[in-house]
Amino acid sequence: MTISKFSPAPRVAESRMRSCGVPGHNQFMQGLVEQFDGTWKLSTCSACRWQALHNTPKDQETHLSAVADDMAEDLNAALLATGITPRFRTCSFDSYVTGEDAAKQRVLNICRKYAEGFEKHFKDGRALMLMGEIGCGKTHLACAILQHVVRYEGRTGLIVTAESITQAVTDSFRSNAGPSKSELIADLASVDLLVIDEVGFHTPKPGKDFTPSLLHEVIDARYQRVLPTIVVSNQTPDKLQDFIGPRAADRLRENGGLLAPFTWSSARSGGAA
């Protein structure tokens, strides 16, 4: 998996040289590897892993265990690469509390169906907009979709804030050491599903604000590749174009683009959304 400017790799802590004790195996660097669920897993000898995967009969427990470990390692790396922060890693459709609220049940249903029908949405490049007031659970459901797509569809995904995109590009103007603007946009256009969070949170600066044109470039780059984008915003649909540009807003609506309207007040003061 390619790790970009926006997609973190698993962190490794307390690394030190170790010997597994098997004759012919060199020492290896052992460390604690970050897991998506917040735990840390001790790494093992790569030579032992290779032996189990390639030189052990496929019906033996050693081989089956090595295959399972390999798959778990790949999934863990893919989940961490989404950029979902620890606060939102436990978010799922089942943990989204709707009670008897029909509006909440509606957006949950829209988001769940989008995730479960992602193969078709991916093929069509269909966008989804989660729009409503702050604290209504938009990021919760966006992360639930993203996790489903990575866990069960085997796709790559990423969630970034609009501000982080702007900051990364601004940093690229100030330094020649990091990726260029075109490389950053290419990163954002390469994942199977991109979630752009907190669109419309900044205050536009007439004549100085390049965020709308930048977000348009990102959305258009994905549109040209027929790749789906999820936009999370506290703005109303008619105001969204002020923050991403009118053409990008049209791109999101094209080909049956979906809208999940969060029409209730914030639940952060005491709710679970």
Secondary structure, DSSP 8 states (H G I E B T S, - for coil): ----SSS----EEEEEEE----TT---EEEEEEE-TTS-EEE---HHHHHHHHHSS-TTSHHHHHHHHHHHHHHHHHHHHTTT--GGGTT--STT---TT-HHHHHHHHHHHHHHHTHHHHHHHT--EEEEESTTSSHHHHHHHHHHHHHHHH---EEEEEHHHHHHHHHHHHH-SSS--HHHHHHHHTTSSEEEEEEET-S---TTT--HHHHHHHHHHHHHHTT--EEEEESS-TTTTHHHH-HHHHHHHHTTT-EEEEE-S---TTT---
